[in-house]
Amino acid sequence: MDRLFTATSATCVTGLTVMDVHTRLSLSGQICLLLLIQFGGLSLMAFSSVFILVLGKKISLRDKLTLKEVLNRYDMKNINHVVRYIIFFTFIAELAGALILYGKWTHIQGPLTRFYFAVFHSISAFCNAGFSLFQDNLNRFQNDAITVFTITTLIITGGLGFFVHFELKDLFINRIKGFFRFITGQDRVIPMKLSLHSKMVLSTTLFLILTGIILLGLMEYNHLLAGKTFGNKFLIAYFQSVTPRTAGFNTIDISMLTTSSLVIIILFMFTGGSPGSTAGGIKTTSLATIFFTIRSILQGREKVTAFFKTIDDETVKKVLTIFILAFCLVLTATLLILIREGSRFLFIQVLFEVVSAFGTVGLSTGITSHLSDFSKLILVLVMFTGRVGPLTFAISIIRKESTGISFPEENIGVG
């Protein structure tokens, strides 16, 4: 059960663990864990497509359609180029992070060991896995600004989604071309604008990070952060604001947080990262769509609008379905574990663990290794569903029926 739990946690890039990875796993076991994290982070579909391209073969139409959904692409244009870019960008980002950590972690003896630690944590951060080779996770680096900003940058980059990366890259190239055409007197380049998807991802991500810093900083100001300098308080609050977005690293003891802080982190974990990324949760775009839907209803609008664009009804229905399925999954799993474990753990502890599994986060109040095999199996299923997506999982097990029958409409009272 422990091996199944660990393998699932790595493949689903969760980070929840029932053992000390550094002391309990051999070097070969750690490397196996790292490969599962890398495959799980980028999705097996993307990797299989790369192998097909390396062999000089063409990706089939069926695989392109699957990739379109996995990578959150709205069309199949240049899908081969997109896959190559994703793999190239991933390894460049992970290598850059590893080199920075290698230069900073001089306390680790031996250049090979230090490089291995740097690579492991860089991949774990970019893939939003949260596995660490240090027994205290990253607590020893809570005041190390370089380590904090390197890890969080990798987490944010991996959680934005490859569609956003690709669009930002095209936007940057478009602006560079426009600048050179301007100074050389050539025809003006039509400026490229970000899509509604990218705007929602970037704005929601920034909002959640800033909100997390403020709320966690205030709630722990006279508790865990008491006696620390303002700079150290900011680093800790900033790191714990970023990491619940499916990363799982921590620079403080999560079990020592106040209940109010745990609730905030639970909400962040439930939201997760962005579509087409290495993150889990209901996704930032779903949270933003729910907000804009509520705003449109309160304003009496027939359509849901955001950033001067209209979100189609089908997307709104999909988002609401994802939210309801995710909520039901979390609630059911929490109740099952509470029934099995009795009064051994508090409700907030079990809920925190379940949401951490669903959001593929990996943060824990310390009860994971003390759970029964039944409860661990429940978390395994939650991790798998959270990584695949509740809507995708539900559609895969429910047979779609089309009767062709249309029933008359009738109103009901609500509210």
C-alpha positions as CSV (number, residue, x, y, z in Angstrom):
1,M,0.0,0.0,0.0
2,D,2.8,2.4,0.8
3,R,4.5,1.7,-2.5
4,L,1.2,2.1,-4.4
5,F,0.5,5.4,-2.5
6,T,4.0,6.8,-3.3
7,A,3.9,5.8,-7.0
8,T,0.4,7.3,-7.4
9,S,1.5,10.5,-5.5
10,A,4.5,10.8,-7.9
11,T,2.7,10.1,-11.1
12,C,-0.2,12.4,-10.1
13,V,2.5,15.0,-9.1
14,T,0.9,15.3,-5.6
15,G,3.7,15.0,-3.1
16,L,1.8,13.4,-0.3
17,T,4.1,10.7,1.2
18,V,3.9,8.0,3.9
19,M,7.7,7.7,4.1
20,D,10.9,9.7,4.2
21,V,11.9,9.7,0.6
22,H,15.6,10.4,1.3
23,T,16.1,7.7,4.0
24,R,13.6,5.0,3.0
25,L,14.3,4.9,-0.8
26,S,17.5,3.9,-2.4
27,L,19.1,6.0,-5.1
28,S,17.5,3.9,-7.8
29,G,14.1,4.3,-6.0
30,Q,14.5,8.0,-5.9
31,I,15.4,8.2,-9.6
32,C,12.4,6.0,-10.4
33,L,10.3,8.5,-8.3
34,L,11.8,11.4,-10.2
35,L,10.9,9.8,-13.6
36,L,7.4,9.3,-12.5
37,I,7.2,12.9,-11.4
38,Q,8.5,14.1,-14.8
39,F,6.2,11.8,-16.8
40,G,3.2,12.7,-14.7
41,G,3.9,16.4,-14.8
42,L,4.1,16.7,-18.6
43,S,1.6,13.9,-19.1
44,L,2.4,10.6,-20.7
45,M,0.6,11.7,-23.9
46,A,3.1,14.5,-24.5
47,F,6.1,12.2,-23.9
48,S,4.7,9.5,-26.2
49,S,4.3,12.1,-28.9
50,V,7.9,13.2,-28.5
51,F,9.1,9.6,-28.9
52,I,7.0,9.3,-32.1
53,L,8.5,12.5,-33.5
54,V,12.1,11.3,-32.6
55,L,11.4,8.1,-34.5
56,G,10.5,10.3,-37.5
57,K,6.9,9.2,-37.7
58,K,3.8,11.4,-37.9
59,I,1.3,11.8,-35.0
60,S,-2.0,10.3,-35.9
61,L,-5.2,12.4,-36.1
62,R,-6.6,10.6,-33.0
63,D,-3.5,11.4,-31.0
64,K,-3.6,15.0,-32.2
65,L,-7.2,15.3,-31.0
66,T,-6.2,13.9,-27.6
67,L,-3.2,16.2,-27.4
68,K,-5.4,19.2,-28.2
69,E,-7.4,18.4,-25.0
70,V,-4.4,17.6,-22.9
71,L,-2.5,20.7,-23.8
72,N,-5.6,22.9,-23.8
73,R,-5.2,23.9,-27.5
74,Y,-8.3,25.2,-29.3
75,D,-7.0,23.9,-32.7
76,M,-4.5,21.4,-34.0
77,K,-2.5,23.9,-35.9
78,N,1.3,23.2,-35.6
79,I,0.6,20.6,-32.8
80,N,4.0,19.0,-33.5
81,H,5.7,22.3,-33.0
82,V,3.8,22.8,-29.8
83,V,4.9,19.5,-28.4
84,R,8.6,20.1,-29.3
85,Y,8.4,23.6,-27.6
86,I,6.8,22.2,-24.5
87,I,9.6,19.6,-24.0
88,F,12.3,22.1,-24.8
89,F,10.9,24.8,-22.5
90,T,10.4,22.3,-19.7
91,F,14.0,21.1,-19.7
92,I,15.4,24.6,-20.1
93,A,13.4,25.8,-17.1
94,E,14.3,22.8,-15.0
95,L,18.0,23.1,-15.9
96,A,18.0,26.8,-15.1
97,G,16.4,26.1,-11.7
98,A,18.8,23.3,-11.0
99,L,21.9,25.5,-11.8
100,I,20.7,28.3,-9.5
101,L,20.0,25.8,-6.6
102,Y,23.4,24.1,-7.3
103,G,25.2,27.4,-6.9
104,K,23.3,28.3,-3.7
105,W,23.3,24.9,-1.9
106,T,27.0,24.9,-1.1
107,H,26.3,23.3,2.3
108,I,25.7,19.9,0.5
109,Q,28.9,17.9,0.4
110,G,30.1,16.6,-3.0
111,P,29.5,18.3,-6.4
112,L,27.5,15.2,-7.7
113,T,25.3,15.0,-4.6
114,R,24.7,18.7,-4.7
115,F,23.8,18.6,-8.4
116,Y,21.5,15.6,-7.9
117,F,19.7,17.4,-5.0
118,A,19.3,20.6,-7.2
119,V,18.0,18.6,-10.2
120,F,15.5,16.6,-8.0
121,H,14.0,19.7,-6.4
122,S,14.0,21.7,-9.7
123,I,12.0,19.0,-11.4
124,S,9.7,18.5,-8.4
125,A,9.0,22.2,-8.3
126,F,8.3,22.7,-12.0
127,C,6.1,19.7,-12.1
128,N,4.3,21.0,-8.9
129,A,5.1,17.7,-7.2
130,G,6.4,18.9,-3.8
131,F,8.6,15.9,-3.1
132,S,11.8,16.8,-1.2
133,L,15.0,15.0,-0.2
134,F,15.3,17.0,3.0
135,Q,13.6,15.6,6.1
136,D,12.2,19.0,7.0
137,N,11.1,19.6,3.4
138,L,12.3,23.2,2.7
139,N,12.0,24.5,6.3
140,R,15.7,25.2,6.5
141,F,15.4,27.6,3.6
142,Q,12.6,29.7,4.9
143,N,14.9,32.8,5.1
144,D,16.9,32.0,2.0
145,A,15.5,34.5,-0.6
146,I,17.3,32.8,-3.6
147,T,16.0,29.4,-2.8
148,V,12.5,30.7,-2.1
149,F,12.2,32.7,-5.3
150,T,13.8,30.0,-7.4
151,I,11.4,27.3,-6.2
152,T,8.3,29.6,-6.4
153,T,9.2,30.8,-9.9
154,L,9.4,27.1,-11.0
155,I,6.1,26.4,-9.3
156,I,4.3,29.4,-10.9
157,T,5.8,28.7,-14.3
158,G,4.8,25.0,-14.2
159,G,1.3,25.9,-13.0
160,L,0.4,28.5,-15.6
161,G,-0.2,26.0,-18.4
162,F,1.6,25.4,-21.6
163,F,-0.9,27.3,-23.7
164,V,-0.2,30.5,-21.7
165,H,3.6,29.9,-22.2
166,F,3.2,29.5,-25.9
167,E,1.0,32.6,-26.2
168,L,3.4,34.7,-24.1
169,K,6.3,33.5,-26.3
170,D,4.4,34.5,-29.5
171,L,3.5,37.8,-27.9
172,F,7.2,38.5,-27.0
173,I,8.4,37.6,-30.6
174,N,5.6,39.8,-32.1
175,R,6.7,42.8,-30.0
176,I,10.3,42.3,-31.0
177,K,9.4,42.1,-34.7
178,G,7.3,45.2,-34.3
179,F,10.2,47.1,-32.7
180,F,12.7,46.2,-35.4
181,R,10.2,47.0,-38.2
182,F,9.6,50.4,-36.6
183,I,13.2,51.4,-36.4
184,T,13.9,50.1,-39.9
185,G,10.9,51.9,-41.4
186,Q,9.1,48.7,-42.6
187,D,5.4,48.0,-42.6
188,R,3.9,48.0,-39.1
189,V,3.3,44.6,-37.5
190,I,-0.3,44.1,-36.2
191,P,0.1,43.9,-32.4
192,M,-0.8,40.6,-30.9
193,K,-3.2,40.5,-27.9
194,L,-3.5,37.8,-25.2
195,S,-6.5,35.5,-25.5
196,L,-9.3,35.5,-22.8
197,H,-7.9,32.3,-21.5
198,S,-4.4,33.7,-20.8
199,K,-5.9,36.9,-19.3
200,M,-8.0,34.9,-16.9
201,V,-5.1,32.6,-15.9
202,L,-2.6,35.5,-15.4
203,S,-5.0,37.8,-13.5
204,T,-6.4,35.0,-11.3
205,T,-2.9,33.7,-10.5
206,L,-1.7,37.1,-9.5
207,F,-4.8,37.8,-7.4
208,L,-4.5,34.5,-5.5
209,I,-0.8,35.0,-4.8
210,L,-1.3,38.6,-3.5
211,T,-4.4,37.6,-1.5
212,G,-2.6,34.6,0.0
213,I,0.4,36.8,1.1
214,I,-1.9,39.3,2.8
215,L,-4.3,36.7,4.5
216,L,-1.6,34.3,5.7
217,G,0.7,37.1,6.8
218,L,-2.1,38.6,8.9
219,M,-3.4,35.3,10.4
220,E,0.1,34.1,11.4
221,Y,1.6,37.5,12.2
222,N,1.5,37.0,16.0
223,H,1.6,33.2,15.8
224,L,4.2,31.3,13.6
225,L,5.6,34.6,12.2
226,A,6.0,36.2,15.6
227,G,9.5,37.4,16.4
228,K,10.7,37.3,12.8
229,T,11.9,40.2,10.7
230,F,9.5,41.8,8.2
231,G,11.6,40.3,5.3
232,N,11.4,36.8,6.8
233,K,7.7,37.2,7.4
234,F,7.2,38.2,3.8
235,L,9.3,35.3,2.4
236,I,7.3,32.7,4.5
237,A,3.9,34.2,3.6
238,Y,4.8,34.5,-0.1
239,F,6.1,30.9,-0.2
240,Q,3.0,29.5,1.5
241,S,0.8,31.6,-0.7
242,V,2.3,30.0,-3.9
243,T,2.8,26.4,-2.8
244,P,-0.8,25.5,-2.0
245,R,-1.5,26.0,-5.7
246,T,-0.6,22.3,-6.1
247,A,3.2,22.4,-5.3
248,G,3.3,20.8,-1.8
249,F,6.6,22.3,-0.6
250,N,6.6,24.1,2.7
251,T,9.0,26.3,4.7
252,I,7.0,26.0,8.0
253,D,5.3,23.2,9.9
254,I,1.8,23.0,8.4
255,S,0.4,21.3,11.5
256,M,1.3,24.4,13.6
257,L,-0.8,26.8,11.5
258,T,-4.0,28.3,12.9
259,T,-7.3,26.9,11.8
260,S,-8.1,30.0,9.8
261,S,-4.8,29.6,7.9
262,L,-5.6,26.0,7.2
263,V,-9.0,27.0,5.8
264,I,-7.4,29.6,3.4
265,I,-4.9,27.0,2.3
266,I,-7.7,24.5,1.7
267,L,-9.5,27.0,-0.6
268,F,-6.2,27.6,-2.5
269,M,-5.6,23.8,-2.9
270,F,-9.1,23.3,-4.1
271,T,-8.6,25.9,-6.8
272,G,-5.2,24.6,-7.9
273,G,-3.3,25.7,-11.0
274,S,-4.3,26.4,-14.6
275,P,-5.6,24.1,-17.5
276,G,-2.9,22.3,-19.5
277,S,-0.3,22.7,-16.8
278,T,1.4,20.4,-14.3
279,A,-1.1,21.4,-11.6
280,G,-4.4,20.0,-10.3
281,G,-7.5,21.4,-8.7
282,I,-10.6,22.8,-10.4
283,K,-8.2,25.3,-12.1
284,T,-7.9,29.1,-12.0
285,T,-10.1,29.6,-15.1
286,S,-12.9,27.7,-13.4
287,L,-12.7,29.9,-10.3
288,A,-12.7,33.0,-12.5
289,T,-15.6,31.8,-14.6
290,I,-17.6,31.1,-11.4
291,F,-16.9,34.7,-10.3
292,F,-17.9,36.2,-13.6
293,T,-21.0,34.0,-13.7
294,I,-22.1,35.2,-10.3
295,R,-21.4,38.8,-11.3
296,S,-23.4,38.5,-14.5
297,I,-26.4,37.0,-12.6
298,L,-26.3,39.8,-10.0
299,Q,-26.1,42.4,-12.8
300,G,-29.0,40.9,-14.6
301,R,-27.0,40.0,-17.7
302,E,-28.1,37.1,-20.0
303,K,-24.6,36.2,-21.0
304,V,-21.4,35.8,-18.9
305,T,-18.8,38.3,-19.8
306,A,-15.1,38.8,-18.9
307,F,-12.5,41.3,-20.2
308,F,-15.1,42.5,-22.8
309,K,-15.6,39.0,-24.1
310,T,-18.5,36.6,-23.8
311,I,-18.0,33.1,-22.2
312,D,-20.2,30.6,-24.0
313,D,-22.9,28.8,-22.1
314,E,-21.3,25.4,-22.7
315,T,-18.1,26.4,-20.9
316,V,-20.1,27.8,-18.0
317,K,-22.0,24.5,-17.7
318,K,-18.8,22.6,-17.8
319,V,-17.2,24.7,-15.1
320,L,-20.2,24.4,-12.8
321,T,-20.2,20.6,-13.3
322,I,-16.5,20.4,-12.5
323,F,-17.1,22.4,-9.3
324,I,-20.0,20.3,-8.1
325,L,-18.3,17.0,-8.9
326,A,-15.1,18.1,-7.2
327,F,-17.0,19.3,-4.1
328,C,-18.9,15.9,-3.9
329,L,-15.7,13.9,-4.3
330,V,-14.0,15.8,-1.5
331,L,-17.0,15.6,0.8
332,T,-17.5,11.9,0.1
333,A,-13.8,11.0,0.6
334,T,-13.7,13.1,3.8
335,L,-16.7,11.3,5.3
336,L,-15.4,7.9,4.4
337,I,-12.0,8.6,6.1
338,L,-13.7,10.1,9.1
339,I,-15.9,7.0,9.5
340,R,-13.0,4.6,9.1
341,E,-10.6,6.5,11.4
342,G,-13.1,7.4,14.1
343,S,-12.0,10.1,16.4
344,R,-8.3,9.7,15.8
345,F,-8.1,12.9,13.7
346,L,-9.9,16.2,13.6
347,F,-12.3,17.1,10.8
348,I,-10.0,19.9,9.6
349,Q,-7.0,17.6,9.4
350,V,-8.9,15.0,7.3
351,L,-10.5,17.6,5.0
352,F,-7.0,19.2,4.6
353,E,-5.5,15.9,3.6
354,V,-8.3,15.1,1.1
355,V,-8.3,18.5,-0.6
356,S,-4.4,18.2,-0.8
357,A,-4.8,14.9,-2.6
358,F,-7.5,16.2,-4.9
359,G,-5.6,19.3,-5.8
360,T,-2.4,17.2,-6.2
361,V,-0.7,19.5,-3.7
362,G,1.1,17.4,-1.2
363,L,0.8,19.6,1.9
364,S,-0.1,17.7,5.0
365,T,-0.8,18.3,8.7
366,G,1.2,15.1,9.4
367,I,-1.5,12.5,9.5
368,T,-0.8,10.7,6.1
369,S,1.6,8.0,7.4
370,H,-0.8,7.3,10.4
371,L,-3.8,6.5,8.2
372,S,-5.2,3.0,7.7
373,D,-4.8,1.2,4.4
374,F,-8.4,1.9,3.6
375,S,-7.9,5.6,4.1
376,K,-4.7,5.6,2.0
377,L,-6.6,3.8,-0.8
378,I,-9.3,6.5,-0.7
379,L,-6.6,9.2,-1.1
380,V,-5.0,7.2,-3.9
381,L,-8.4,7.3,-5.8
382,V,-8.8,11.0,-5.0
383,M,-5.3,11.8,-6.2
384,F,-5.9,9.9,-9.5
385,T,-9.3,11.7,-10.0
386,G,-7.8,15.0,-9.2
387,R,-5.0,14.7,-11.7
388,V,-7.2,13.3,-14.5
389,G,-10.0,15.8,-13.7
390,P,-13.3,15.0,-12.1
391,L,-15.3,15.7,-15.3
392,T,-13.0,13.6,-17.5
393,F,-13.1,10.8,-14.9
394,A,-16.9,10.9,-14.7
395,I,-17.4,10.9,-18.5
396,S,-15.1,7.9,-18.8
397,I,-17.2,5.7,-16.5
398,I,-20.7,7.0,-17.4
399,R,-22.1,5.8,-20.7
400,K,-23.6,8.7,-22.7
401,E,-27.1,8.1,-23.9
402,S,-28.9,10.1,-26.5
403,T,-32.7,9.4,-26.5
404,G,-33.7,12.1,-28.9
405,I,-36.6,12.9,-26.7
406,S,-37.4,16.5,-25.8
407,F,-39.5,17.3,-22.7
408,P,-41.7,20.4,-22.1
409,E,-40.2,23.2,-20.0
410,E,-41.6,24.2,-16.6
411,N,-40.3,26.7,-14.0
412,I,-39.5,25.9,-10.4
413,G,-38.9,28.2,-7.4
414,V,-35.2,28.8,-6.4
415,G,-33.4,30.7,-3.8
